Amino acid sequence: MARFHASVPRDPCPVGGDLPPRTALARSAYNHAMSRPAPPCAPFPAPEASTPSVLSVSALARAVREAIERDLPALWVAGEISNFRRYDSGHCYFVLKDRTAQVRCVMFRGRAALLGWMPQDGMEVEARAVPTLYEPRGDFQLNVETLRRAGRGALHAAFERTKAKLQAEGLFEGSRKRPLPAFARTVGIVTSTAAAALRDLLTTLARRAPSLRVIIYPTLVQGEGAARQIARAIEVAGERRECDVLVVGRGGGSIEDLWAFNEEVVARALAQCPIPTVSAVGHETDFTIADFVADARAATPTAAAVLVSPDAAEVARMLAALRLRLRRAQQRLLEQRMQRVDLASRRLVHPGARAREQGAALDHLRWRLASALQQGQARRGLALERVALALVQAAPDSRELRAGLERLAQRLAHAGERRLARSTARVERAQSSLGHLSPLAVLERGYSITRGADGRLLREAAAAAPGERIETTLARGILRSRVEPDGPG
């Protein structure tokens, strides 16, 4: 295998247009953060004030949409149509799904009118779409530019069979993907020495990292026997362990030109390679089996060079930032040590001074104790005075009680006299009333009451029988007599 060492003049300008979709967002954020010039180092740097920025929901959604549309290119997505709806406006809405995931899609009227056939639920299709974010709902969606039916041609059927077989074996699982080295010292390239992609790779690597060592493993990339040669080159790179990361790829072409990278032998060689691998086959819209098996996929060979090589300018900025952080950390550590020395020096006191301080503290405690005793005695004296006053207030006064009893006795005597006078007057009034009503009062006026022998009142003379003894009651005294019969004439 040939070895190639590339060295060109350093260009500090980073290449931003060839970032692969998988790392574009992270790298763009990192480039933005590191693109600011490092502040000059000072012996005593001023503290930095950090003010957290607060975004509204609409600003966040807009920033995410812009980041997605900026860093994710138009691509082909395969899946099954579900919930297809075409509205009166001509716009089409549907879901593109597979066994484990789904994504919302929209195809506007102008694009749908050029389709020439009507999509339906359950159809397996391939959609060329632009990833974006629908801000009002915060939904990730695909703006579909065109659709084509999947499963056309023998090559596509063979592609699907190989893909399903290797996927069932777990060769596509993310758990087996290895991370790429952040600072690779040697990069291996499996491609054709006559390929234009090789020149792009070498140019980009030389511009980004002039000191990077490059080893080329030449092989056919299309035609009869190309798959076997590619697999063998990968095996040789794995056996030699000369590089930190291995790029396997070629430039764009038709599906027939790229078919060697869909062969099972190449996929298994990538899966068994002990070195982290990057698949860089064709253009952004081209997908091969090698892309699914490799540890990372680059949209283009140039993007693969960006993926495996650190940018010298970024590394320089990062080193400057780390140098500044280290200097500040050293300065903070020195200041802490100086403060500890000052504190220790303040704690180092002469024994005589310490004794005087302790004596003063003892005098202060003695004064506090005496003050506490005096205050306690004063509080107890006040408490005794309050108790004595309460006892005095609670003791009975015999003279006042005796005077009160005399006043009560006088009031009782006066009340009895008044009650007796009122009762006497009432009795006299009752006697007077009875005197007026008594029959005896009538007798005083010359009248009398006559009763028969049996005590009945006699109101007429005929009521008394001859010879009957009668009693006549006068005002004073009683007369007893006998009734004589009437004489003749």
Summary of the structure (lengths in Angstrom):
residues: 489
radius of gyration: 63.0
end to end distance: 200.9
largest distance: 201.8
contacts: 1276
relative contact order: 0.08
helix: 48%
strand: 18%
